[in-house]
Amino acid sequence: MTDISMPQSQTQSRTQSAAGKIALRWLLYVLLGLFALYYLMPLFVMLTTSLKSLEEIRTGSLISLPREVSFDAWNTAWSGACTGIQCEGLRPYFWNSVLIAVPAVAISTLLGALNGYVVAQWRFKGANIIFSLMLFGCFIPFQVVLLPMARLLGIMGIAGTIPGLIFVHVIYGLGFTTLFFRNYYVTIPAELTKAARVDGAGFMRIFWSIFLPLSLPIIVVTVIWQFTQIWNDFLFGVSFSQAGTQPVTVALNNIVNSTTGVKEYNVDMAAAIIAGLPTLLVYVVAGKYFIRGLTAGSVKG
């Protein structure tokens, strides 16, 4: 009897253990779902509010679906309409942000790759000190550099211009891009550089032919990081721009904080979504590559 009951008890114990694991897994799924709903609720409210009329916003529920979908608020937020709030929409400022972000991301990524390549593979006296100083620059608060940067832009003659804002973002982002590429390039064997030098390859030939083709994961990380930081920037945009060169974040602030006339919450929500769409799309399209790139250089260095 004992010999027969023992296997049965073991089987029952395993069944209970498996059932417990399944229950815990489903509990975890439920908790994750609740957290997802909690964090997505503001986006849901923004989207539904942007599709409602002002009358429905005043009389309806905050989380209810629109009774009649209307894109008038989106059109007003994008193109503008003289309704007492604003006569100019986000469209020109949106393209200003594109003109600022794209060159700044490209330049800072290329310079960061070169800096990281030099610091990681071409060792020279004082390399660690230079890298430490650049790393220290990453943690300098924005407010500290406002006055010196404004003075420098004035001396260069690019104050209040889009090239001036590009210059600011390239300089401030260079420490981060150098850090990303340096941590990635230290994982590449130094013997590869030595072998290429023996074969007669020079500094730039090794960079363009060997290191840059291997850098796709960290390039994706750097592009996403820089684009997000530059697109979402408000302080530099409001400090170093003037009428006609302001980025979309400054225009969004002007729309939302306007106190003239009737407050159009649907226009505010539509404008906020339009301003945030580029960074949201970047993360949706390339988010998994961002995580892979971050972990690619975490083993060594």
C-alpha positions as CSV (number, residue, x, y, z in Angstrom):
1,M,0.0,0.0,0.0
2,T,2.8,2.4,0.8
3,D,4.6,1.7,-2.5
4,I,1.4,2.6,-4.4
5,S,0.4,5.7,-2.4
6,M,3.8,7.3,-2.6
7,P,3.8,7.9,-6.3
8,Q,0.2,9.1,-6.1
9,S,1.1,11.7,-3.4
10,Q,4.0,12.9,-5.4
11,T,1.8,13.3,-8.5
12,Q,-0.7,15.2,-6.5
13,S,2.0,17.4,-5.0
14,R,3.4,18.2,-8.5
15,T,-0.1,19.0,-9.7
16,Q,-0.7,21.4,-6.9
17,S,2.7,23.0,-7.5
18,A,1.9,23.4,-11.2
19,A,-1.5,24.9,-10.4
20,G,0.1,27.3,-7.9
21,K,2.6,28.5,-10.5
22,I,-0.2,29.0,-13.0
23,A,-2.2,31.0,-10.5
24,L,0.8,33.2,-9.6
25,R,1.5,33.8,-13.3
26,W,-2.1,34.9,-13.9
27,L,-1.9,37.1,-10.8
28,L,1.2,38.7,-12.3
29,Y,-0.5,39.2,-15.6
30,V,-3.5,40.9,-13.9
31,L,-1.2,43.2,-11.9
32,L,0.8,44.1,-15.0
33,G,-2.5,44.8,-16.8
34,L,-3.7,47.1,-14.0
35,F,-0.4,49.0,-14.0
36,A,-0.7,49.3,-17.8
37,L,-4.2,50.7,-17.6
38,Y,-3.1,53.1,-14.8
39,Y,-0.3,54.5,-16.9
40,L,-2.3,54.6,-20.2
41,M,-5.3,56.2,-18.7
42,P,-4.0,59.8,-19.1
43,L,-3.3,59.1,-22.8
44,F,-6.8,57.7,-23.2
45,V,-8.3,60.8,-21.6
46,M,-6.2,63.1,-23.8
47,L,-7.2,61.2,-26.9
48,T,-10.9,61.1,-26.2
49,T,-11.0,64.7,-25.0
50,S,-9.4,65.9,-28.2
51,L,-12.2,64.2,-30.2
52,K,-15.0,65.8,-28.3
53,S,-16.7,69.1,-28.7
54,L,-16.5,71.7,-26.0
55,E,-20.2,71.2,-25.1
56,E,-19.7,67.5,-24.6
57,I,-16.6,68.1,-22.5
58,R,-18.6,70.4,-20.2
59,T,-21.5,68.1,-19.8
60,G,-20.0,64.6,-20.2
61,S,-17.8,62.4,-18.2
62,L,-14.0,62.7,-18.3
63,I,-13.4,59.1,-19.2
64,S,-16.4,58.5,-21.5
65,L,-16.0,57.9,-25.2
66,P,-17.0,60.8,-27.5
67,R,-20.7,60.7,-28.6
68,E,-19.7,62.2,-31.9
69,V,-16.1,62.1,-33.1
70,S,-14.8,65.4,-34.3
71,F,-11.3,66.3,-35.6
72,D,-11.9,70.1,-35.5
73,A,-9.7,70.4,-32.4
74,W,-6.9,68.6,-34.2
75,N,-7.2,70.9,-37.2
76,T,-7.2,74.0,-34.9
77,A,-4.2,72.7,-33.0
78,W,-2.2,72.0,-36.2
79,S,-3.2,74.8,-38.5
80,G,-4.6,77.4,-36.1
81,A,-7.8,79.3,-36.0
82,C,-8.6,82.8,-34.7
83,T,-11.0,81.7,-32.0
84,G,-9.8,83.9,-29.2
85,I,-7.0,81.6,-28.1
86,Q,-4.5,81.5,-31.0
87,C,-4.3,82.4,-34.6
88,E,-1.4,80.1,-35.4
89,G,-1.2,76.4,-34.8
90,L,1.7,74.1,-34.2
91,R,2.6,73.4,-37.8
92,P,5.5,75.9,-38.3
93,Y,6.9,75.1,-34.8
94,F,6.6,71.4,-35.5
95,W,8.8,71.8,-38.6
96,N,11.2,74.0,-36.6
97,S,11.7,71.1,-34.2
98,V,12.3,68.8,-37.1
99,L,14.9,71.2,-38.5
100,I,16.6,71.4,-35.0
101,A,16.4,67.7,-34.0
102,V,17.5,65.9,-37.2
103,P,20.8,67.8,-37.8
104,A,21.6,67.9,-34.0
105,V,21.0,64.2,-33.6
106,A,23.1,63.3,-36.7
107,I,26.1,65.6,-35.7
108,S,26.1,64.6,-32.1
109,T,25.9,60.9,-32.9
110,L,28.8,61.2,-35.4
111,L,31.0,63.2,-33.1
112,G,30.1,60.9,-30.2
113,A,31.1,57.9,-32.2
114,L,34.5,59.4,-33.1
115,N,35.1,60.4,-29.5
116,G,34.2,57.0,-28.1
117,Y,36.3,55.4,-30.8
118,V,39.4,57.4,-29.8
119,V,38.9,57.0,-26.0
120,A,38.2,53.3,-26.2
121,Q,40.7,52.1,-28.9
122,W,43.4,54.8,-29.4
123,R,44.8,55.1,-25.9
124,F,46.8,58.3,-25.3
125,K,48.1,60.1,-22.2
126,G,45.2,61.9,-20.5
127,A,42.4,60.0,-22.2
128,N,40.8,59.0,-19.0
129,I,40.9,62.6,-17.7
130,I,39.3,63.9,-20.9
131,F,36.6,61.3,-20.8
132,S,35.9,62.0,-17.1
133,L,35.6,65.7,-17.9
134,M,33.1,65.0,-20.7
135,L,31.2,62.7,-18.4
136,F,31.1,65.4,-15.8
137,G,29.5,67.7,-18.4
138,C,26.6,65.3,-18.6
139,F,25.5,66.2,-15.0
140,I,25.8,70.0,-15.2
141,P,22.3,71.4,-14.8
142,F,20.8,73.3,-17.8
143,Q,20.4,76.4,-15.8
144,V,24.1,76.7,-15.1
145,V,25.0,77.0,-18.8
146,L,22.2,79.4,-19.9
147,L,24.1,82.7,-19.4
148,P,27.5,81.5,-20.8
149,M,25.8,79.8,-23.7
150,A,23.8,82.9,-24.5
151,R,27.0,85.0,-24.5
152,L,28.7,82.5,-26.8
153,L,25.8,82.4,-29.2
154,G,25.9,86.2,-29.4
155,I,29.6,86.2,-30.1
156,M,29.1,83.6,-32.9
157,G,26.2,85.6,-34.3
158,I,23.7,82.7,-34.2
159,A,21.6,83.8,-31.2
160,G,17.9,83.3,-31.7
161,T,18.4,81.1,-34.8
162,I,17.8,77.5,-35.6
163,P,21.6,76.8,-36.2
164,G,22.2,78.3,-32.7
165,L,19.8,75.8,-31.2
166,I,21.4,73.0,-33.1
167,F,24.8,74.0,-31.8
168,V,23.5,74.1,-28.2
169,H,22.0,70.6,-28.4
170,V,25.1,69.1,-30.1
171,I,27.4,70.5,-27.4
172,Y,25.2,69.5,-24.5
173,G,24.5,66.0,-25.9
174,L,28.2,65.3,-26.8
175,G,29.0,63.9,-23.3
176,F,26.1,61.4,-23.5
177,T,26.9,60.2,-27.0
178,T,30.6,59.8,-26.2
179,L,29.7,57.8,-23.1
180,F,27.4,55.5,-25.1
181,F,29.9,54.8,-27.8
182,R,32.9,54.5,-25.5
183,N,31.2,51.8,-23.4
184,Y,30.2,50.0,-26.6
185,Y,33.6,50.2,-28.3
186,V,35.6,48.8,-25.3
187,T,33.8,45.5,-25.9
188,I,35.5,45.3,-29.3
189,P,38.9,43.5,-29.1
190,A,41.9,45.8,-29.4
191,E,43.6,43.2,-31.5
192,L,41.2,44.1,-34.3
193,T,42.5,47.6,-34.4
194,K,46.1,46.4,-34.2
195,A,45.6,44.0,-37.1
196,A,44.1,46.7,-39.2
197,R,47.0,49.0,-38.5
198,V,49.5,46.3,-39.5
199,D,47.6,46.0,-42.8
200,G,48.1,49.7,-43.3
201,A,44.7,51.0,-42.4
202,G,44.7,54.5,-40.9
203,F,42.6,56.1,-38.2
204,M,39.6,57.0,-40.3
205,R,39.8,53.9,-42.5
206,I,39.5,51.7,-39.4
207,F,36.6,53.7,-38.1
208,W,34.6,53.8,-41.3
209,S,35.3,50.2,-42.4
210,I,35.4,48.3,-39.1
211,F,33.9,50.1,-36.2
212,L,31.0,52.0,-37.8
213,P,29.5,48.9,-39.4
214,L,29.5,47.2,-36.0
215,S,27.9,50.1,-34.3
216,L,24.2,49.7,-35.4
217,P,22.9,48.8,-31.9
218,I,24.5,51.7,-30.1
219,I,23.7,54.1,-33.0
220,V,20.0,53.2,-32.4
221,V,20.4,53.9,-28.7
222,T,22.1,57.2,-29.3
223,V,19.6,58.4,-31.9
224,I,16.6,57.5,-29.7
225,W,18.2,59.2,-26.7
226,Q,19.2,62.3,-28.4
227,F,16.0,62.7,-30.4
228,T,13.9,62.4,-27.3
229,Q,16.0,64.8,-25.3
230,I,16.1,67.4,-28.1
231,W,12.5,67.1,-29.2
232,N,11.2,67.4,-25.6
233,D,13.5,70.2,-24.6
234,F,11.7,73.4,-23.4
235,L,14.3,75.3,-21.5
236,F,16.9,75.8,-24.3
237,G,14.0,76.3,-26.8
238,V,12.5,79.2,-24.8
239,S,15.9,80.7,-23.8
240,F,17.7,80.6,-27.1
241,S,15.0,81.2,-29.7
242,Q,12.9,84.0,-30.9
243,A,9.6,84.5,-32.9
244,G,9.8,82.3,-36.0
245,T,12.5,79.8,-34.6
246,Q,10.7,78.5,-31.5
247,P,10.4,74.7,-31.2
248,V,7.1,72.9,-30.8
249,T,7.4,72.6,-27.0
250,V,7.4,76.4,-26.7
251,A,4.4,76.7,-29.0
252,L,2.5,74.0,-27.0
253,N,3.2,75.9,-23.8
254,N,1.9,79.1,-25.4
255,I,-1.3,77.4,-26.5
256,V,-2.0,75.6,-23.2
257,N,-1.3,78.6,-21.0
258,S,-3.3,81.1,-23.0
259,T,-5.9,82.8,-20.9
260,T,-7.7,84.8,-23.7
261,G,-11.2,83.8,-24.5
262,V,-12.8,80.4,-23.8
263,K,-10.5,77.6,-22.7
264,E,-10.6,74.9,-25.4
265,Y,-9.5,71.8,-23.6
266,N,-9.9,69.7,-26.7
267,V,-7.5,71.9,-28.6
268,D,-5.0,71.7,-25.8
269,M,-5.2,67.9,-25.7
270,A,-4.8,67.6,-29.5
271,A,-1.8,69.9,-29.4
272,A,-0.2,67.9,-26.7
273,I,-0.6,64.6,-28.6
274,I,0.7,66.2,-31.8
275,A,3.8,67.4,-30.0
276,G,4.4,64.0,-28.4
277,L,3.7,61.8,-31.4
278,P,7.3,61.8,-32.9
279,T,9.0,60.5,-29.7
280,L,6.1,58.0,-29.1
281,L,6.5,56.7,-32.7
282,V,10.3,56.4,-32.3
283,Y,9.9,54.3,-29.2
284,V,7.2,52.1,-30.7
285,V,9.2,51.4,-33.8
286,A,12.7,51.1,-32.3
287,G,12.1,50.5,-28.6
288,K,13.3,46.8,-28.6
289,Y,16.5,47.9,-30.3
290,F,17.0,50.6,-27.6
291,I,17.1,47.9,-24.9
292,R,19.4,45.6,-26.9
293,G,21.8,48.5,-27.6
294,L,21.9,49.5,-23.9
295,T,22.8,46.0,-22.8
296,A,25.3,45.4,-25.7
297,G,28.1,47.3,-24.0
298,S,27.4,46.3,-20.4
299,V,29.7,43.3,-20.2
300,K,33.1,45.0,-20.3
301,G,34.4,48.4,-19.4
